[in-house]
Amino acid sequence: MAIELKQSLKLSQQLVMTPQLQQAIKLLQLNRMELVELVNQEMMENPVLDEEFGEAKSDSQINDSASEGDPESEQRRDEDAYKTEKDAGDKLLEGKDDFNWDSYIEEFNNYSSSAPSMREVNDELPSFESILTKSSTLEDHLTWQLSMANLTEQETKLGHLVIGNLSDAGYLRAPFDDIVKEAGMEIEDAEEVLKIIQNFDPIGCGSRDLRECLLLQSKFMNPRQPLAEAIIDNHLGELEKKNYGKIAKTLKVPLEKVIESIRLIMELEPKPGRSFQVNDTHYITPDIYVYKVGADYAIVLNEDGMPKLRISPYYKKVLSGVSTKDKKDKEYVQDKLRSAMWLIRSIHNRQKTIYKVTEAIVKRQRDFFEKGVQHLRPMVLRDVANDIGMHESTISRVTTNKYVHTPVGIFELKYFFNSKIGSTDGSEALASESVKDRIRQLVSKEDPKRPLSDQKLVEILSGEQIHIARRTVAKYREMLGILSSSKRKRLI
């Protein structure tokens, strides 16, 4: 078989990920807060970028404001501005020196997005009224009590090691033997110090497991409850399974006595450090607002805090004033100007894309906005992608980590994309989130003494023409954080 070398030409197309394209993709994934941070960073690094503050409106701006609310006027204005911007960018990239910078910068700086901003809709945005103060942590509270105890230097060192290794719930996370070795103490002496800490307020902190924690608290009951202590010490597993009959039989006491003791045990705190947990509040700032105006819905992009970018007029003078000898200076300014134009164009395209995606979601999920979660329709990324003529990956990026404020609450944009659950009567399929919400409602109204099993939930849903398997009910129940029927059962 002969080996032959040949030369041939082949035409092919491939997508090249330019830095500009990478930046546009990155902007799509950012939420509003992240975008504001990126824009501020770009303004610090690019001197050509400038922020537009409240200035007197030009005649063209006044005419634009007068046509606000007219879709045809807004679209025409948007297309004209975009064409002006594109032509200007093309001339700049071609390196033409006869470009009319005065006209271009005026047009470019007057250009605004077709989607209304929160500034234009509502000037009285809610303010943060809460004054944040530093609250006392569990470690601070226990350390203060340790300083009040009459302990030696070595015992105090052990106490600090114990307190420093507590979980948020108040349990000792590190092996106690390792802490004792680090403190250089005998195990018997260290146990005494640990008992002192466990008797600090809140009682039970420093416990190594749930049994020890509850047993410590039970000993402070007045009067003492030997039966409750015996249940905690020897039958905690049966207590978790709610097998009260077996506990009564093993301890040879009436079931009523066991139930009475269990009522007392349920008043104990299984997580003694809970009251000192610092729960940082994470405020969700919506990226989009959907308001009902008459019989229709208005979509408003949240641009509060977003700098309104423009090209600095100063650098027009710089470009027109530099001589041919200052070629490097001119190239530097042109490079920064090109970068600034692309950023502004990318942000504008991002805002338009978010607006279009939200508009498509509102159109498809109108019943949800009118009546609530139970009327959420099945929808996948492909549906919205086909509606607005974009790729599914673009829709995925747009809906990532972005929230919308609606008349029925605040939701992540991805919330509206659900798989479908078939119905037995041939009617329209339901969204999985609607089925989850129905399961939540059924469990919330069940009899605590006779909780609904997964099979019973299947039967009830089937009666409502919702065909769903038992394993799917179990999966949805776990996703909702609902325990199994055996663990939800209450006899007391």
C-alpha positions in Angstrom: 0.0 0.0 0.0 1.6 3.3 -1.1 1.7 6.3 1.1 1.0 9.6 -0.8 1.2 13.2 0.3 -1.4 15.7 -1.0 -2.2 19.3 -0.6 -5.8 20.4 -0.5 -8.0 23.4 0.3 -10.9 23.1 2.6 -13.5 25.8 3.5 -15.0 25.7 7.0 -16.8 27.9 9.5 -16.1 28.1 13.2 -17.0 30.3 16.1 -14.1 32.3 17.4 -14.5 33.4 21.0 -13.1 37.0 20.7 -12.6 39.0 24.0 -15.7 41.1 23.0 -17.9 38.0 22.6 -16.6 36.6 25.9 -17.5 39.9 27.6 -21.0 39.8 26.1 -21.6 36.3 27.4 -20.2 37.2 30.8 -22.6 40.2 31.0 -25.6 38.0 30.3 -24.9 35.8 33.4 -24.4 38.7 35.8 -27.2 39.9 38.1 -27.8 43.6 38.6 -25.5 43.9 41.6 -22.7 42.1 39.9 -23.2 44.3 36.8 -23.0 47.5 38.8 -19.7 46.3 40.3 -18.3 45.4 36.9 -19.4 48.8 35.4 -17.8 50.7 38.3 -14.6 48.7 37.8 -14.6 49.5 34.0 -15.1 53.2 34.7 -12.0 53.1 36.9 -9.9 51.4 34.3 -11.2 53.1 31.1 -10.9 56.9 31.2 -13.1 57.2 28.1 -16.1 56.0 30.0 -18.0 58.7 31.8 -21.2 58.7 33.9 -24.1 60.8 32.8 -25.7 62.7 35.7 -29.0 64.6 35.8 -28.6 67.1 33.0 -31.0 69.2 31.0 -32.7 67.2 28.3 -32.1 68.1 24.6 -35.0 68.5 22.2 -34.5 65.0 20.9 -34.7 63.6 24.5 -37.9 65.6 25.2 -39.4 64.2 22.0 -38.3 60.7 23.0 -40.0 61.2 26.4 -43.2 62.4 24.8 -43.3 59.2 22.7 -42.8 57.0 25.8 -45.4 54.2 25.8 -45.7 54.2 22.0 -44.2 50.8 21.0 -43.7 51.8 17.4 -41.9 55.1 18.4 -39.7 53.3 20.9 -38.7 50.6 18.4 -38.0 53.3 15.7 -36.0 55.3 18.1 -34.1 52.2 19.2 -33.3 51.2 15.7 -32.2 54.7 14.6 -29.9 55.0 17.7 -28.5 51.6 17.2 -27.8 52.3 13.5 -26.0 55.6 14.4 -23.9 53.7 17.0 -23.1 50.9 14.6 -22.1 53.3 11.8 -19.9 55.2 14.2 -18.3 52.1 15.4 -17.6 50.9 11.9 -16.0 54.2 10.9 -13.9 54.1 14.0 -12.7 50.6 13.4 -11.8 51.6 9.8 -9.6 54.3 11.3 -11.2 57.2 9.4 -10.0 60.6 10.6 -12.8 62.6 8.9 -15.4 61.3 11.3 -17.7 63.9 12.9 -17.0 63.4 16.6 -19.3 66.2 17.7 -22.4 64.7 16.1 -21.4 61.1 17.1 -20.9 61.7 20.8 -24.0 63.8 21.1 -26.1 61.0 19.5 -24.3 58.3 21.4 -24.7 59.9 24.8 -28.4 60.6 24.1 -29.0 57.0 23.3 -31.0 55.0 25.9 -32.6 51.6 26.2 -36.1 50.9 24.9 -37.0 49.2 28.2 -38.0 51.6 30.9 -35.9 51.8 34.0 -36.9 51.9 37.7 -35.7 55.5 37.8 -38.4 56.5 35.3 -41.2 54.5 37.0 -40.6 55.0 40.7 -38.5 57.7 42.3 -39.5 56.6 45.8 -37.7 53.3 46.2 -37.7 51.6 49.6 -34.8 52.4 51.8 -33.0 50.2 54.3 -34.4 51.2 57.7 -32.8 48.6 59.8 -29.7 49.6 61.8 -27.4 46.7 62.0 -25.6 46.1 65.3 -23.2 43.4 66.4 -25.0 40.8 68.4 -23.4 38.6 71.0 -22.3 35.2 69.6 -22.4 31.9 71.4 -18.6 31.9 71.7 -18.7 35.4 73.2 -21.4 34.4 75.7 -19.6 31.3 76.9 -16.2 33.0 77.0 -17.6 35.7 79.2 -18.9 33.0 81.6 -15.6 31.2 81.5 -13.8 34.4 82.6 -16.1 34.5 85.6 -15.3 30.9 86.7 -12.5 30.3 89.2 -10.3 28.2 87.1 -6.5 27.7 86.8 -4.6 28.9 83.7 -4.4 25.4 82.3 -8.1 24.8 82.9 -9.0 28.1 81.3 -6.9 27.2 78.2 -8.9 23.9 77.9 -12.1 25.9 78.3 -11.1 28.2 75.4 -10.3 25.2 73.3 -13.6 23.6 74.0 -15.6 26.8 73.3 -13.6 27.4 70.1 -14.5 24.0 68.8 -18.3 24.3 69.2 -20.7 24.1 66.3 -23.4 26.7 65.7 -25.8 24.3 67.5 -23.5 24.2 70.5 -22.1 20.7 70.1 -18.4 19.8 70.4 -17.0 19.2 66.9 -13.4 18.1 67.7 -12.5 14.9 69.4 -12.3 15.6 73.1 -9.2 13.5 73.6 -7.3 15.7 71.0 -8.4 18.8 72.9 -7.2 17.3 76.2 -3.8 16.5 74.7 -3.4 20.0 73.3 -4.2 21.5 76.7 -1.8 19.1 78.4 -4.2 17.9 81.1 -5.3 14.6 82.5 -8.6 13.2 81.1 -10.3 13.1 84.5 -9.5 16.8 85.3 -10.5 17.8 81.7 -13.9 16.0 82.2 -14.6 18.2 85.2 -13.9 21.4 83.2 -16.1 20.2 80.4 -19.0 19.6 82.9 -18.5 23.2 84.1 -18.9 24.5 80.6 -21.9 22.2 79.9 -23.6 23.8 82.9 -23.1 27.3 81.5 -26.0 29.2 80.0 -27.4 27.8 77.7 -27.3 24.4 79.4 -26.0 21.6 77.2 -23.4 23.5 75.1 -20.3 21.4 74.8 -22.2 18.1 74.6 -20.8 15.4 72.3 -24.2 14.1 71.1 -27.9 14.6 71.5 -28.3 12.1 74.3 -25.8 13.9 76.5 -27.3 17.3 75.6 -30.9 16.3 76.6 -29.7 14.4 79.6 -27.9 17.5 81.0 -31.1 19.6 80.6 -33.4 16.9 82.0 -31.4 16.9 85.3 -32.4 20.5 85.8 -36.1 19.7 85.8 -37.8 20.6 89.0 -38.9 18.1 90.3 -36.6 15.6 88.8 -38.2 13.2 86.2 -36.5 9.8 86.4 -38.7 8.3 83.7 -37.8 11.1 81.3 -34.1 10.7 82.1 -34.4 6.9 81.5 -36.1 7.4 78.1 -33.4 9.8 77.0 -30.5 7.7 78.3 -31.6 4.3 76.9 -34.5 4.7 74.4 -33.6 7.7 72.3 -33.8 5.6 69.1 -37.3 4.4 69.9 -38.3 7.9 70.8 -37.2 9.2 67.3 -39.2 6.4 65.7 -42.2 7.3 68.0 -42.4 3.7 69.1 -43.9 4.7 72.4 -45.5 1.3 73.0 -42.2 -0.5 72.9 -40.7 2.1 75.4 -43.6 1.5 77.8 -43.2 -2.3 77.5 -39.5 -2.2 78.1 -39.6 0.1 81.1 -42.8 -1.7 82.4 -44.7 1.5 82.9 -48.1 2.6 81.6 -48.2 4.2 78.2 -49.8 7.3 79.6 -46.8 7.8 81.9 -44.4 7.5 78.9 -46.5 10.0 76.9 -46.4 12.4 79.8 -42.6 12.1 80.1 -42.2 12.6 76.3 -44.2 15.8 76.5 -41.6 17.1 79.0 -38.7 15.9 76.8 -40.1 17.7 73.8 -39.8 21.0 75.7 -36.0 20.5 75.9 -33.7 22.3 73.4 -31.9 19.8 71.1 -29.8 22.7 69.8 -28.7 24.8 72.8 -26.7 27.2 70.6 -29.7 28.0 68.3 -30.6 31.2 70.1 -27.1 32.6 69.4 -26.9 31.7 65.8 -26.2 34.7 63.7 -28.5 34.4 60.7 -27.3 36.9 58.2 -30.2 38.3 56.2 -29.7 38.0 52.5 -31.7 40.6 50.7 -32.9 39.7 47.2 -32.8 42.7 44.9 -35.1 42.0 41.9 -33.5 42.5 38.5 -37.0 42.9 36.9 -40.3 44.2 38.1 -43.6 43.0 36.6 -46.6 45.3 37.4 -50.2 44.9 36.4 -51.4 47.9 34.6 -55.1 47.6 33.8 -55.6 44.4 32.0 -52.0 44.0 30.9 -48.6 43.6 32.5 -45.7 46.1 32.4 -42.1 45.0 32.6 -39.6 47.3 34.2 -35.8 46.6 34.4 -34.3 47.6 37.7 -31.5 50.0 36.9 -31.3 51.6 40.3 -27.7 52.3 41.1 -26.6 51.5 37.6 -24.3 54.3 36.2 -25.6 55.7 32.9 -22.6 55.4 30.7 -21.5 57.7 28.0 -18.4 58.5 26.0 -16.5 61.4 27.6 -16.7 64.5 25.4 -13.2 65.4 26.6 -11.6 62.6 24.6 -13.2 63.9 21.4 -11.0 66.9 21.8 -8.1 64.7 22.6 -8.5 62.7 19.3 -9.0 65.8 17.2 -6.1 67.6 18.9 -3.3 65.0 18.7 -0.8 65.3 15.9 0.5 62.5 13.7 3.6 62.5 15.9 1.4 61.4 18.8 0.5 58.1 17.1 0.8 56.0 20.2 -1.4 58.4 22.2 -4.0 58.3 19.4 -4.0 54.5 19.3 -4.4 54.3 23.0 -7.4 56.6 23.0 -9.0 54.8 20.1 -8.5 51.4 21.7 -10.1 52.7 24.9 -12.9 54.3 22.9 -13.5 51.0 21.1 -13.6 49.1 24.4 -16.0 51.6 25.9 -18.4 51.5 22.9 -18.4 47.7 23.0 -19.2 47.7 26.7 -22.1 50.1 26.3 -23.4 48.2 23.4 -23.1 44.9 25.3 -25.0 46.3 28.3 -27.7 47.6 26.1 -28.1 44.2 24.3 -28.1 42.5 27.7 -30.9 44.6 28.9 -32.9 44.1 25.7 -32.4 40.3 26.0 -33.6 40.2 29.6 -36.6 42.3 28.7 -37.5 39.9 25.8 -37.1 36.8 27.9 -39.2 38.2 30.7 -41.8 39.3 28.2 -42.0 35.8 26.8 -42.3 34.3 30.2 -45.1 36.7 31.2 -46.9 35.8 28.0 -46.7 32.1 28.5 -47.3 32.2 32.3 -50.1 34.7 32.4 -52.4 32.4 34.5 -49.6 32.2 37.1 -49.4 36.0 37.4 -53.2 36.2 37.7 -54.0 33.2 40.0 -50.8 31.9 41.6 -48.6 28.8 41.7 -51.3 26.3 41.1 -51.7 27.7 37.6 -48.0 27.5 36.6 -47.7 25.9 33.2 -45.0 23.5 32.0 -42.3 25.4 30.1 -38.7 24.6 29.0 -35.9 26.8 27.7 -36.7 25.8 24.1 -40.1 27.3 24.4 -38.8 30.8 25.2 -35.8 30.4 22.8 -38.2 29.8 19.9 -40.4 32.7 21.0 -37.6 35.3 20.9 -35.4 33.7 18.2 -32.4 32.9 20.4 -30.4 29.8 21.4 -31.3 27.9 24.6 -27.9 28.5 26.0 -28.6 32.2 25.9 -31.9 31.8 27.7 -30.1 29.7 30.3 -27.5 32.5 30.9 -30.1 35.2 31.1 -32.2 33.4 33.7 -29.2 32.5 35.9 -29.2 34.2 39.3 -31.8 36.8 38.4 -35.0 37.5 40.2 -38.3 39.0 39.2 -40.8 40.9 41.4 -44.3 39.8 40.5 -47.8 40.6 42.0 -47.6 37.1 43.6 -44.1 37.3 45.0 -40.4 37.3 44.1 -39.2 34.4 42.1 -36.0 33.4 40.3 -36.4 33.4 36.6 -35.5 29.8 36.4 -38.5 29.0 38.7 -40.8 29.4 35.7 -39.2 26.5 33.8 -40.8 23.3 34.9 -41.2 19.7 33.6 -44.7 18.6 33.0 -46.9 16.1 34.8 -49.6 14.3 32.8 -53.2 14.3 33.8 -55.5 11.3 33.4 -58.5 13.2 32.0 -56.6 14.4 28.9 -56.6 18.0 30.0 -53.5 20.2 29.9 -50.4 18.9 31.7 -49.4 20.5 35.0 -46.1 22.0 36.0 -44.0 20.1 38.5 -44.0 23.1 40.8 -47.8 23.1 40.9 -47.8 19.5 41.9 -45.3 20.2 44.7 -47.4 23.1 45.9 -50.5 20.8 46.0 -48.5 18.2 48.0 -47.5 20.9 50.5 -51.1 22.0 50.9 -52.3 18.4 51.5 -49.7 17.7 54.1 -50.4 21.0 55.9 -54.1 20.1 56.3 -53.6 16.4 57.4 -54.5 15.0 60.7 -51.3 14.9 62.8 -52.4 11.6 64.4 -53.0 10.0 61.0 -50.6 11.6 58.5 -50.9 11.0 54.8 -48.6 8.3 53.4 -47.0 8.7 50.0 -49.4 6.1 48.6 -52.4 8.0 50.1 -51.1 11.2 48.5 -50.9 9.4 45.1 -54.5 8.3 45.5 -55.7 11.9 46.4 -53.8 13.4 43.4 -55.2 10.7 41.2 -58.7 11.7 42.3 -57.8 15.3 41.2 -56.8 13.9 37.7 -53.1 14.2 38.4 -51.3 11.0 37.4 -48.1 10.7 39.4 -46.0 7.7 40.7 -45.4 7.0 44.4 -41.7 7.4 44.0 -42.2 10.8 42.4 -44.4 11.9 45.4 -41.6 10.7 47.7 -39.0 12.7 45.7 -41.1 15.9 45.7 -41.8 15.5 49.4 -38.1 15.2 50.2 -37.4 18.3 48.0 -40.0 20.2 50.1 -38.3 19.1 53.3 -41.3 17.1 54.5 -40.6 14.1 56.7 -42.2 10.7 56.0 -45.6 9.9 57.4 -44.1 7.8 60.2 -42.0 10.7 61.4 -44.9 13.2 61.1 -47.2 11.1 63.2 -48.1 12.6 66.6 -49.7 10.7 69.4 -49.4 13.5 72.0 
